[in-house]
Amino acid sequence: MTLTIHIALLCKNEKRKIRIKMKLESVVVSAAINFGLAIFILSLFALLKKQPFYASIYYARRLYLGHRNLPDSDHSVFTLRRLLPEIDWIFRAVRVTEEEILQNCGLDVLVFVRLFKFGIRFFLVCSIVGLLVLLPLNYTGSTGLNTSSHSMDAFTISNISSGSDRLWVHFSFLCFVSCYGMYLLYKEYNDIFIKRIQQICNRRCEPEQFTILVREIPFCNEHKIRGCNVDHFFSKHHPYSYQSFEILYDGKHLDKLLCQAKSLTKKIEDLRHLSSLKKHSRYDAKIEQLEDMLQTLGREIRRVQCRMTIEQKELPVAFVTFSSRWGTVLAAQSQQHTNPLLWITEMAPEPRDVIWQNLAIQYRHLPLYRIVILVAASLLTIFFVLPVTAVQGIAKYERLKKWFPPAMAVDLIPGLRSIVTGYLPSAILNGFIYIVPFAMIGLARLAGYISRSKKDLNACNMVFYFLVGNVFFLSLLSGSLLDQIGESFSHPKDIPNRLASAVSAQADFFVTYILTNGLAGFSLEILQPGLLLWDTLKSYTWDRGKKKCPYVYSLPYYRIVPFVALCMLIGIVYAVVSPLILPFLVGYFLLGYAVFINQIEDVYITTYETCGLYWPYIHHYIIVAIILMQVTMIGLFGLKAKPSASFSVIPLMVITILFNEYCKIRFLPTFNQVSVQDAKNNDDLDKKDRLEEENVRKALDAYSPPCLRPLDLGMEGTSSTKPFLSPT
């Protein structure tokens, strides 16, 4: 009997060793695949970037700004050097200074870059301390059988014996990570706070500094129109600074006519191009017919524009301009009427940032819009529970075989199991959630935000919390806790140990996720494969022979910031639990920094400037990660029979919350409003430089509604260089 038990235990231990080996192989295979893909994609990018044919993709920003001398791209001479991939773009990324980014791209882009720099500094220091102190401590603190549960357990806190005094080292490291994170956050917040004030000062000529947006304007009792009421109200209550106003009109019908005109213009351009390629005149009659239609449509548009102003189809919205920033700030940040639902004021967004059609939405209806969008985003989050759970089913191969016996065929091909359990789950998960930012930005468009910057910030928030809920928490629960809970019914005494190892059980999955999201994700970002295929298809079909225009896009904050913040959250939460994950985060942020410096320099343009308004959101995401790490450690210390360490974490968590509240009081108001002092100082600088009248004059013409702007559908004709529709 004793021999039988001994043999059974040996068999059980051998099976556990095999599981350890397979888990480790899965992580190694995933790393190898991601590294191989990254090297191939980056080499292909370095090669294509040097080809003049693809300059409209890889130098879109430079071409848009009129730069002729493009690095790495010689348009006149073919040399063998053009066929060799180079890494000059990495060295150029290292040489770029923050001052150059701020001057060329604005503070928002600099905040985006500082997010990567924060990650590099934070995880580099944590990696050094974690690998030198915590990793050897975990590896030498074997608890026997428990170390065989998962491949990375030997390097995690689950390898420490219950009640061991070594857990105080983990507590010390937790304090270090929390305090170092708060120190860096304060430095960043303070630095960006100063840069924001300076950036607003440097942009003194911008019209939004003299303009406010007024909503819910009541009718004038005498004339039954809103325009004269705006002039009367602000002349009476702001007599020393009020300058002028621009009432908005309901231009839905006119917008449709303008879309038709643009469509006709595009058709004429295409027919002219086709006619020049085939060198015959059979298209001339069609072109002439379309030109006549365009002229007729232009006259109709002018007639509707005049009728709109005569019939006074006004909206209860206006842009009001002031002669000083001081007056603008006082009007924007104060309640104008006893009824707070009338004469609602706020600082106007940039003219290029305004979403004009959303200004037609009544202010009172906006809360209903936001509730509907919140419900839709919640339903989308719930819908994605199924694919995320399925991905974790693939990652847990032993469980998958019980549920789906045909999956055992994977064992027949050597090495396939490591690919299926290691690389495939993270690749599928990244594929599923790739569409989430586009779905969220679509929902944010329907929420009624008056500016693209507010829409992007809202979408950024929704994507981040979606990722935290679905990628982090759901992966953690479906991947480890459900297994642990199922086994705990048969072994109730092991519940504390099993729950203690639940978090570390998913460390290998999150390592592969970071590798896939970083190596493959950043590589695909810089290659732009979708745009590459679209451009190639278009160039050899309907746009063949046409002059190529650069593919100009703004930096998609809503798509990038939440994913980077999620990886930072994973790294912070696992910093104490599994320090082996920290070096992967350093590589993640280094590669991301190099890739996006290249994209900022050569590809993306700046379409709005909020003067650093993204940083309070990034600060919030990092604080959430630090608090989540502390809550996790309270549970782990308790389950490791170290209640004194658990109780010691609570003051640390209170300090973190108080630190966040202090930052809200100290910095956040300056990001949400403009102080009267700063406004007055900038007015004084204008007077000193004699720019006051010029800046106000620019603001007066900046907020003209698109439907009332002079019509210009200019095209180069065959017989004349004049536009079909001249400005009126």
VENSUL-V619327 format. One record per backbone hydrogen bond with DSSP energy under -1.0 kcal/mol. CO is the residue of the C=O (numbers start at 1). NH is the residue of the N-H. If there is no record, write none. Layout:
CO&NH / CO&NH
This chain:
1&5 / 2&6 / 3&7 / 4&8 / 5&9 / 6&10 / 7&11 / 8&12 / 9&13 / 10&14 / 11&15 / 12&16 / 13&17 / 14&18 / 15&19 / 16&20 / 17&21 / 18&22 / 19&23 / 20&24 / 21&25 / 22&26 / 23&27 / 24&28 / 25&29 / 26&30 / 27&31 / 28&32 / 29&33 / 30&34 / 31&35 / 32&36 / 33&37 / 34&38 / 35&39 / 36&40 / 37&41 / 38&42 / 39&43 / 40&44 / 41&45 / 42&46 / 43&47 / 44&48 / 45&49 / 48&51 / 51&54 / 52&55 / 54&57 / 54&58 / 55&59 / 56&551 / 59&63 / 60&64 / 61&65 / 62&67 / 63&66 / 68&70 / 70&73 / 79&82 / 80&83 / 81&84 / 87&90 / 87&91 / 88&92 / 89&93 / 90&94 / 91&95 / 92&96 / 97&101 / 98&102 / 99&103 / 100&104 / 101&105 / 101&106 / 106&110 / 107&111 / 108&112 / 109&113 / 110&114 / 111&115 / 113&117 / 114&118 / 115&119 / 116&120 / 117&121 / 118&122 / 119&123 / 120&124 / 121&125 / 122&126 / 123&127 / 124&128 / 125&129 / 126&130 / 127&131 / 128&132 / 129&133 / 130&135 / 133&137 / 134&138 / 135&139 / 136&140 / 138&141 / 144&147 / 145&148 / 146&149 / 150&153 / 152&155 / 153&156 / 156&159 / 157&160 / 161&164 / 164&167 / 165&168 / 166&169 / 166&170 / 167&171 / 168&172 / 169&173 / 170&174 / 171&175 / 172&176 / 173&177 / 174&178 / 175&179 / 176&180 / 177&181 / 178&182 / 179&183 / 180&184 / 181&185 / 182&186 / 183&187 / 184&188 / 185&189 / 186&190 / 187&191 / 188&192 / 189&193 / 190&194 / 191&195 / 192&196 / 193&197 / 194&198 / 195&199 / 196&200 / 197&201 / 198&202 / 199&203 / 203&206 / 206&209 / 207&210 / 210&322 / 211&348 / 212&320 / 213&346 / 214&318 / 215&344 / 216&343 / 220&224 / 225&220 / 226&230 / 227&231 / 228&232 / 229&233 / 230&234 / 231&235 / 232&236 / 233&237 / 234&238 / 238&242 / 241&323 / 244&321 / 246&319 / 248&315 / 249&251 / 251&255 / 252&256 / 253&257 / 254&258 / 255&259 / 256&260 / 257&261 / 258&262 / 259&263 / 260&264 / 261&265 / 262&266 / 263&267 / 264&268 / 265&269 / 266&270 / 267&271 / 268&272 / 269&273 / 270&274 / 271&275 / 272&276 / 273&277 / 274&278 / 275&279 / 281&284 / 283&287 / 284&288 / 285&289 / 286&290 / 287&291 / 288&292 / 289&293 / 290&294 / 291&295 / 292&296 / 293&297 / 294&298 / 295&299 / 296&300 / 297&301 / 298&302 / 299&303 / 300&304 / 301&305 / 302&306 / 303&307 / 304&308 / 305&309 / 306&310 / 307&311 / 308&313 / 312&314 / 313&250 / 315&317 / 316&217 / 317&248 / 318&214 / 319&246 / 320&212 / 321&243 / 321&244 / 324&328 / 325&329 / 326&330 / 327&331 / 328&332 / 329&333 / 339&342 / 344&215 / 346&213 / 350&353 / 353&452 / 356&359 / 357&360 / 358&361 / 362&365 / 365&369 / 366&370 / 367&371 / 368&372 / 369&373 / 370&374 / 371&375 / 372&376 / 373&377 / 374&378 / 375&379 / 376&380 / 377&381 / 378&382 / 379&383 / 380&384 / 382&385 / 384&388 / 385&389 / 386&390 / 387&391 / 388&392 / 389&393 / 390&394 / 391&395 / 392&396 / 395&397 / 396&400 / 397&401 / 398&402 / 399&403 / 400&404 / 404&407 / 405&408 / 406&409 / 407&410 / 408&411 / 409&412 / 410&413 / 413&416 / 415&419 / 416&420 / 417&421 / 418&422 / 419&424 / 423&427 / 424&428 / 425&429 / 426&430 / 427&431 / 428&432 / 429&433 / 435&439 / 436&440 / 437&441 / 438&442 / 439&443 / 440&444 / 441&445 / 444&447 / 450&355 / 451&455 / 452&456 / 453&457 / 454&458 / 455&459 / 456&460 / 457&461 / 458&462 / 459&463 / 460&464 / 461&465 / 462&466 / 463&467 / 464&468 / 465&469 / 466&470 / 467&471 / 467&472 / 468&473 / 469&474 / 472&476 / 473&477 / 474&478 / 475&479 / 476&480 / 476&481 / 477&482 / 480&484 / 481&485 / 482&486 / 483&487 / 484&488 / 487&491 / 491&494 / 492&495 / 494&498 / 495&499 / 496&500 / 497&501 / 501&505 / 503&506 / 504&507 / 506&510 / 507&511 / 508&512 / 509&513 / 510&514 / 511&515 / 512&516 / 513&517 / 514&518 / 515&519 / 516&521 / 518&522 / 519&523 / 520&524 / 521&525 / 522&526 / 523&527 / 524&528 / 528&532 / 529&533 / 530&534 / 531&535 / 532&536 / 533&537 / 534&538 / 535&539 / 536&540 / 538&543 / 541&544 / 543&546 / 550&552 / 553&605 / 555&557 / 556&559 / 556&560 / 557&561 / 560&564 / 561&565 / 562&566 / 563&567 / 564&568 / 565&569 / 566&570 / 567&571 / 568&572 / 569&573 / 570&574 / 574&578 / 577&157 / 578&581 / 579&582 / 581&585 / 582&586 / 583&587 / 584&588 / 585&589 / 586&590 / 587&591 / 588&592 / 589&593 / 590&594 / 591&595 / 592&596 / 593&597 / 594&598 / 595&599 / 596&600 / 597&601 / 598&602 / 599&603 / 599&604 / 602&61 / 612&615 / 614&618 / 615&619 / 616&620 / 617&621 / 618&622 / 619&623 / 620&624 / 621&625 / 622&626 / 623&627 / 624&628 / 625&629 / 626&630 / 627&631 / 628&632 / 629&633 / 630&634 / 631&635 / 632&636 / 633&637 / 634&638 / 635&639 / 636&640 / 637&642 / 638&641 / 640&163 / 642&646 / 643&647 / 644&648 / 645&649 / 649&653 / 650&654 / 651&655 / 652&656 / 653&657 / 654&658 / 655&659 / 656&660 / 657&661 / 658&662 / 659&663 / 660&664 / 661&665 / 662&666 / 663&667 / 663&668 / 667&670 / 668&671 / 668&672 / 669&673 / 675&679 / 676&680 / 677&681 / 678&682 / 679&683 / 680&684 / 681&685 / 682&686 / 683&687 / 684&688 / 685&689 / 686&691 / 691&695 / 692&696 / 693&697 / 694&698 / 695&699 / 696&700 / 705&708 / 720&717
